[in-house]
Amino acid sequence: MSYSFWIILTGALVASSCALLGCFLVLRKMSMIGDAISHAVLPGIVIAFLISGSRSSLPMLIGAALVGVFTTFLIEFISKKAKMQNDAAIGLVFTFLFAVGIIMLTLFADKMDLDADCVLHGEILFIPLDILTTGTFVDIVPRKIWILFIVFIIVIIALRIGYKGFLITTFDPSYAVSVGISAVLWHYVLMTLVSLVTVVSFESVGAILVVAFLVVPAASAYLLTDNLVRMLLIAVGVGVLSSILGYFLAKWLDSSIPGSMTATLGILFLISFLLAPKYGLLPRKLLRKKA
């Protein structure tokens, strides 16, 4: 397989996992929770390194995932107990934890090979070079792509099994509670999935692109349909398309791949914003003129 193919596939897998979960975040008005998690997990990464003494993926994933879940719990706790708006609680928690992570990274920089800039922008260019050495057919596919593919399958299975729970608690949490469905449980299941996808993805594509994939495809799909299943499919399509177009844009401009993919997402959203049949700016203006 070509170098370009693996990079595009990496973006497509991250985009697909993020887009599926992002639809529920957008509908729940919690879009920026992904931004919070992607920044707040930095202390977990540092602590995992200090405990394990290595940069292997498993301890890093465990440390970051635990802090990611803790972040969502802390946001919910502050929002309810302090009677604070959810967005304010998100801003408070993620900036504090990210700052703690930066301080820890600075203090222990001589002991560890971690770069905060890498966390933000990822290492997507190096994905094709990270090959397993098992001596089997598995070695054909880069290691990170195996991990991203497994996470994508986990997201698909979780949404398939828990679709009813996610659906009801997203659109009518009060009704969910009245029929015995725990809105809190499904909230934390969703947040755990978001934490998992965010943590696994940002090492590959960076926190900035992960946040973009969580928000923009879902926001574009939201403008294009009122049906949840179609929204999920459209969001995945927008994410995958932005990975393909963004890569070739970066190659053409000789620029950052994550940056180009993010810019492509913005362009696709703008097209949806302007031309969406029901909610687009131009169709609405035309309808008002006819009326």
Secondary structure per residue as TSV (DSSP state, phi and psi in degrees):
chain	resnum	aa	ss	phi	psi
A	1	M	-	360.0	150.6
A	2	S	-	-79.4	159.2
A	3	Y	H	-56.6	-45.0
A	4	S	H	-61.7	-39.9
A	5	F	H	-59.3	-44.7
A	6	W	H	-66.6	-36.5
A	7	I	H	-66.8	-45.1
A	8	I	H	-64.3	-40.7
A	9	L	H	-64.4	-38.0
A	10	T	H	-59.2	-49.2
A	11	G	H	-61.4	-40.2
A	12	A	H	-66.3	-40.8
A	13	L	H	-66.4	-44.5
A	14	V	H	-62.8	-45.3
A	15	A	H	-59.9	-41.3
A	16	S	H	-66.3	-47.6
A	17	S	H	-63.1	-45.6
A	18	C	H	-66.3	-40.8
A	19	A	H	-63.6	-41.5
A	20	L	H	-61.4	-47.1
A	21	L	H	-73.2	-33.5
A	22	G	H	-62.0	-31.1
A	23	C	H	-59.1	-43.4
A	24	F	H	-71.3	-34.3
A	25	L	H	-66.3	-42.8
A	26	V	H	-63.4	-44.7
A	27	L	H	-65.9	-30.4
A	28	R	T	-88.1	2.0
A	29	K	T	59.0	43.9
A	30	M	-	-128.4	33.5
A	31	S	T	-57.1	-37.3
A	32	M	T	-84.1	4.0
A	33	I	H	-63.5	-32.4
A	34	G	H	-64.4	-39.6
A	35	D	H	-62.3	-43.4
A	36	A	H	-60.3	-48.7
A	37	I	H	-64.7	-44.1
A	38	S	H	-62.8	-29.3
A	39	H	H	-90.1	-37.3
A	40	A	H	-72.8	-19.0
A	41	V	T	-77.1	-6.8
A	42	L	H	-55.8	-43.2
A	43	P	H	-59.5	-36.1
A	44	G	H	-63.6	-38.1
A	45	I	H	-65.6	-44.6
A	46	V	H	-64.0	-45.8
A	47	I	H	-62.6	-42.0
A	48	A	H	-61.0	-39.7
A	49	F	H	-66.3	-43.7
A	50	L	H	-64.9	-34.3
A	51	I	H	-77.1	-45.7
A	52	S	H	-84.9	-27.6
A	53	G	-	74.8	14.3
A	54	S	S	-143.8	164.9
A	55	R	-	-99.2	18.2
A	56	S	-	-63.1	150.5
A	57	S	H	-64.7	-38.3
A	58	L	H	-61.4	-54.0
A	59	P	H	-62.5	-37.0
A	60	M	H	-61.5	-44.4
A	61	L	H	-63.8	-44.1
A	62	I	H	-62.9	-49.1
A	63	G	H	-61.0	-45.9
A	64	A	H	-68.2	-40.2
A	65	A	H	-64.8	-40.6
A	66	L	H	-62.9	-43.0
A	67	V	H	-68.7	-34.1
A	68	G	H	-62.0	-45.5
A	69	V	H	-66.3	-40.4
A	70	F	H	-60.9	-37.7
A	71	T	H	-60.9	-46.5
A	72	T	H	-64.8	-38.6
A	73	F	H	-63.6	-43.9
A	74	L	H	-65.0	-40.0
A	75	I	H	-61.2	-46.2
A	76	E	H	-63.6	-42.7
A	77	F	H	-62.4	-48.5
A	78	I	H	-66.1	-41.3
A	79	S	H	-60.0	-40.9
A	80	K	H	-81.8	-47.5
A	81	K	H	-72.9	-36.6
A	82	A	T	-92.0	0.1
A	83	K	T	50.7	48.2
A	84	M	-	-105.8	147.5
A	85	Q	-	-58.7	145.0
A	86	N	H	-59.9	-38.9
A	87	D	H	-67.1	-34.5
A	88	A	H	-67.8	-40.7
A	89	A	H	-63.9	-39.9
A	90	I	H	-61.4	-48.0
A	91	G	H	-61.3	-40.4
A	92	L	H	-65.1	-49.3
A	93	V	H	-69.1	-47.7
A	94	F	H	-71.3	-35.3
A	95	T	H	-67.7	-37.9
A	96	F	H	-65.5	-50.2
A	97	L	H	-67.5	-36.9
A	98	F	H	-65.3	-39.8
A	99	A	H	-63.5	-41.6
A	100	V	H	-60.7	-42.1
A	101	G	H	-62.6	-42.6
A	102	I	H	-63.0	-42.3
A	103	I	H	-61.6	-46.3
A	104	M	H	-62.2	-40.7
A	105	L	H	-62.7	-39.4
A	106	T	H	-68.0	-42.2
A	107	L	H	-65.3	-37.9
A	108	F	T	-109.0	19.8
A	109	A	T	-59.8	-31.1
A	110	D	T	-73.4	-14.5
A	111	K	T	-102.0	-10.1
A	112	M	-	-137.8	152.1
A	113	D	-	-104.6	66.5
A	114	L	-	-125.8	140.8
A	115	D	-	-126.2	119.5
A	116	A	H	-60.9	-33.7
A	117	D	H	-63.7	-35.3
A	118	C	H	-65.7	-37.3
A	119	V	H	-61.9	-37.8
A	120	L	H	-76.4	-38.7
A	121	H	H	-109.4	-11.6
A	122	G	-	76.1	-178.6
A	123	E	-	-130.3	42.9
A	124	I	G	-61.6	-29.0
A	125	L	G	-65.4	-26.8
A	126	F	G	-94.9	-2.0
A	127	I	G	-53.9	-47.8
A	128	P	G	-65.4	-16.2
A	129	L	G	-88.5	-14.3
A	130	D	-	-91.4	82.6
A	131	I	B	-104.4	140.0
A	132	L	-	-70.5	156.9
A	133	T	-	-126.4	60.3
A	134	T	S	-92.2	-13.1
A	135	G	S	79.0	14.7
A	136	T	S	-122.3	-177.0
A	137	F	G	-62.2	-20.1
A	138	V	G	-58.7	-29.1
A	139	D	G	-68.2	-12.7
A	140	I	G	-67.0	-34.0
A	141	V	S	-100.4	133.0
A	142	P	B	-56.4	147.8
A	143	R	H	-58.2	-44.6
A	144	K	H	-63.8	-32.5
A	145	I	H	-69.8	-36.7
A	146	W	H	-58.7	-46.0
A	147	I	H	-63.2	-46.5
A	148	L	H	-64.4	-36.6
A	149	F	H	-66.0	-42.8
A	150	I	H	-62.5	-42.4
A	151	V	H	-64.1	-40.1
A	152	F	H	-61.0	-42.6
A	153	I	H	-64.4	-39.9
A	154	I	H	-60.1	-43.3
A	155	V	H	-63.7	-44.7
A	156	I	H	-59.5	-47.5
A	157	I	H	-63.8	-43.9
A	158	A	H	-62.4	-42.1
A	159	L	H	-71.2	-34.1
A	160	R	H	-67.4	-45.9
A	161	I	H	-70.6	-42.3
A	162	G	T	-101.2	18.8
A	163	Y	H	-56.0	-45.7
A	164	K	H	-62.4	-44.0
A	165	G	H	-63.4	-45.1
A	166	F	H	-63.8	-41.9
A	167	L	H	-62.2	-52.6
A	168	I	H	-68.0	-43.8
A	169	T	H	-71.5	-19.6
A	170	T	H	-79.2	-45.2
A	171	F	H	-91.0	-29.8
A	172	D	-	-150.9	76.8
A	173	P	H	-61.7	-31.5
A	174	S	H	-65.3	-43.6
A	175	Y	H	-64.6	-40.0
A	176	A	H	-56.9	-45.5
A	177	V	H	-64.2	-39.1
A	178	S	H	-66.5	-25.6
A	179	V	T	-102.3	11.6
A	180	G	T	89.3	13.2
A	181	I	-	-95.6	124.8
A	182	S	-	-78.6	110.7
A	183	A	H	-66.2	-35.2
A	184	V	H	-65.2	-44.5
A	185	L	H	-59.2	-49.3
A	186	W	H	-68.8	-29.8
A	187	H	H	-61.0	-46.8
A	188	Y	H	-75.7	-27.7
A	189	V	H	-63.7	-45.8
A	190	L	H	-62.3	-44.2
A	191	M	H	-65.7	-34.2
A	192	T	H	-65.9	-42.7
A	193	L	H	-63.3	-42.4
A	194	V	H	-61.8	-42.9
A	195	S	H	-61.1	-45.6
A	196	L	H	-60.7	-50.0
A	197	V	H	-63.8	-42.8
A	198	T	H	-62.5	-48.7
A	199	V	H	-63.9	-44.8
A	200	V	H	-68.3	-34.2
A	201	S	H	-82.2	-35.2
A	202	F	H	-70.5	-20.8
A	203	E	H	-67.3	-29.3
A	204	S	H	-86.2	-48.1
A	205	V	H	-116.0	-8.2
A	206	G	-	92.0	153.5
A	207	A	H	-63.6	-35.8
A	208	I	H	-63.4	-46.3
A	209	L	H	-70.6	-34.1
A	210	V	H	-60.3	-46.0
A	211	V	H	-61.9	-42.6
A	212	A	H	-61.3	-43.2
A	213	F	H	-66.7	-31.2
A	214	L	H	-70.8	-32.9
A	215	V	H	-102.2	-52.3
A	216	V	H	-69.2	-47.0
A	217	P	H	-59.0	-41.3
A	218	A	H	-65.9	-40.2
A	219	A	H	-66.0	-38.3
A	220	S	H	-65.3	-45.0
A	221	A	H	-64.8	-34.1
A	222	Y	H	-59.3	-34.3
A	223	L	H	-78.2	-19.3
A	224	L	H	-98.2	-15.9
A	225	T	-	-155.6	156.8
A	226	D	S	-107.1	4.0
A	227	N	-	-102.1	128.7
A	228	L	H	-64.6	-43.5
A	229	V	H	-61.8	-45.0
A	230	R	H	-64.5	-36.7
A	231	M	H	-60.7	-43.3
A	232	L	H	-61.7	-44.8
A	233	L	H	-67.5	-42.7
A	234	I	H	-65.0	-41.5
A	235	A	H	-60.3	-43.8
A	236	V	H	-62.9	-43.1
A	237	G	H	-60.3	-43.4
A	238	V	H	-63.6	-42.2
A	239	G	H	-63.5	-45.9
A	240	V	H	-65.7	-43.4
A	241	L	H	-60.8	-40.5
A	242	S	H	-66.9	-31.4
A	243	S	H	-65.6	-43.3
A	244	I	H	-68.7	-53.6
A	245	L	H	-65.7	-37.7
A	246	G	H	-64.4	-37.8
A	247	Y	H	-64.1	-47.1
A	248	F	H	-70.7	-29.0
A	249	L	H	-64.6	-43.8
A	250	A	H	-63.0	-39.9
A	251	K	H	-66.7	-39.7
A	252	W	H	-67.4	-42.3
A	253	L	H	-89.0	-7.9
A	254	D	T	55.3	51.6
A	255	S	-	-126.6	-174.1
A	256	S	-	-63.5	131.9
A	257	I	H	-69.2	-51.1
A	258	P	H	-57.9	-39.0
A	259	G	H	-63.8	-41.7
A	260	S	H	-68.3	-38.2
A	261	M	H	-64.8	-40.7
A	262	T	H	-64.9	-42.3
A	263	A	H	-63.2	-38.9
A	264	T	H	-64.0	-40.0
A	265	L	H	-57.9	-42.5
A	266	G	H	-62.5	-40.0
A	267	I	H	-66.4	-42.5
A	268	L	H	-64.9	-37.7
A	269	F	H	-65.2	-41.8
A	270	L	H	-59.8	-40.7
A	271	I	H	-61.6	-44.2
A	272	S	H	-63.1	-43.0
A	273	F	H	-61.2	-37.2
A	274	L	H	-84.0	-38.2
A	275	L	H	-114.9	-2.5
A	276	A	-	-52.5	129.0
A	277	P	T	-53.4	-40.0
A	278	K	T	-100.6	-41.6
A	279	Y	T	-109.5	0.3
A	280	G	-	-67.2	150.4
A	281	L	H	-62.6	-46.8
A	282	L	H	-69.1	-46.6
A	283	P	H	-59.1	-37.1
A	284	R	H	-66.1	-38.2
A	285	K	H	-65.9	-40.4
A	286	L	H	-63.6	-39.5
A	287	L	H	-65.0	-39.7
A	288	R	H	-65.9	-36.7
A	289	K	H	-66.3	-40.3
A	290	K	H	-66.6	-35.5
A	291	A	-	-70.2	360.0
